[in-house]
Amino acid sequence: MLPGSHVAPINTVGPEALNSPRMLADAFSEFISASSLLEASYRDLQQEVAHLGLELAERNAALSRSLAENDRMRAALQQMIDSMPCGVLVLDTAETIVMINPEGRRLLELGGAQVKSLRELSAKSQVNFESLMEGPAGRLDNEVCISSAAGKRWLAIGNRTLLGGATAQRSAEERAALKSIWILRDITATKQAEQEREAARSAMALAEISTILAHEIRNPLASMELFAGLIAEEPQQTTQWLSNLRAGIRLLSGTVNNVLSIHCGGSSPLLPVDLNACLRGGVEFVQPIADQAGVALSFKAAAETLTIQGNENGLRQIVLNLICNAIRHTPAGGSIAVTARRVTRLGEGHAVVEIADSGCGIPAELLGRLFEAGFSADGNSPGLGLAVCKRLMDQHGGEIQVSSRVNFGTTFQLEFPTL
């Protein structure tokens, strides 16, 4: 050691250390123990690293398999979409075209044109997709007619949001991922079939109208021809023959109106009318028919004015049909009474009209079918009169009911709300 130095040499051992060999032995033993623990920890760490490496490899393999499966599914789905018989168009929220399948390009006649947005698609095709965007989504009820070299074609177009609307609660990434899908179907064949069916229905209706009119008009026309001949041969009985001729004309008028009402439909506007006056006019209109059949026809008006919302021609047709139906089932010498009165139900006024005859009556099992178009209790009429009455009563907001006893007569009751 240098003179004046205060640092002891490295290999210098103090007297205490030389006198404590046991302490050195203990320190060496602790060192060996710590080394053993470190070696054991290292081995455990190596095992854990090996296990994690194996698990990572397995997960990478599973991920690779999943990606491969996704690719296969994506390819399969793309193949399915490309082979679908309808057009498929997918958009993102910026109205950018993500995908359009071959059938969609064919239906829109795009050919090889490249379209990137809905606006470009509207410009290159004959379909204004932007206007369809404003309509309700989720339905295929938008029908568009386009012209092509082969003629007019009809497309059914609808759209549906795939992931719901872009709301404020969604993140920007979620809103960007939202897409809508459009479905395009060629419905030209369906449209043509509908037009052909409509034409066939019109032809059948026309044939049915012609058949009914030919059947119903033949006999009255023969009678009218006979009366016209009698007028020429016996001038002194002109009044009687004219009455019969007038009855035949009015019967023909009622038949034609019934056929047109059933097959052509439609309704006339309703206006405030005096029901008593309409009934009186209807009874007077049908009086010659009752006289010709030898049936007494009477009318008793309500004691007060009955104003309803109605159509005079329709009300007259109801009276004509019901009275002609009563005449058909009432033998000569019988009677038909038409009455009107006011009643109050639940604080509201109603007009009740009854047409009662003393005819043969109707069996109870047939009452439920009387108002069916084409049903005739005796098979001697086209079965339109009562069906027309039911339709006209519905248009007037009224009700029609019937009660009958065989051999004792039939009563039809009409009820209208009054003003």
ABEGO torsion letter per residue (X at the ends): XBBGBABBBAABBBAAAAABAAAAAAAAAAAAAAAAAAAAAAAAAAAAAAAAAAAAAAAAAAAAAAAAAAAAAAAAAAAAAAABABBBBBBBAAGBBABBBAAAAAAAGAEABBBABAAAAAAABABBAAAAAABBBGBBABBBBBBBAAEBBBBBBBBBBAAEBBBAABBAAAAAABBBBBBBBBAAAAAAAAAAAAAAAAAAAAAAAAAAAAAAAAAAAAAAAAAAAAAAABAAAAAAAAAAAAAAAAAAAAAAAAAAAAAAEEBBBBBBBBAAAAAAAAAAAAAAAAAAAGBBBBBBBBABBBBBBBBAAAAAAAAAAAAAAAAAABBBGBBBBBBBBBBBBGGBBBBBBBBBBABAEBBAAAAAAAABBGBBAAGABAGAAAAAAAAAAAAAGBBBBBBBBBGAEBBBBBBBBBX
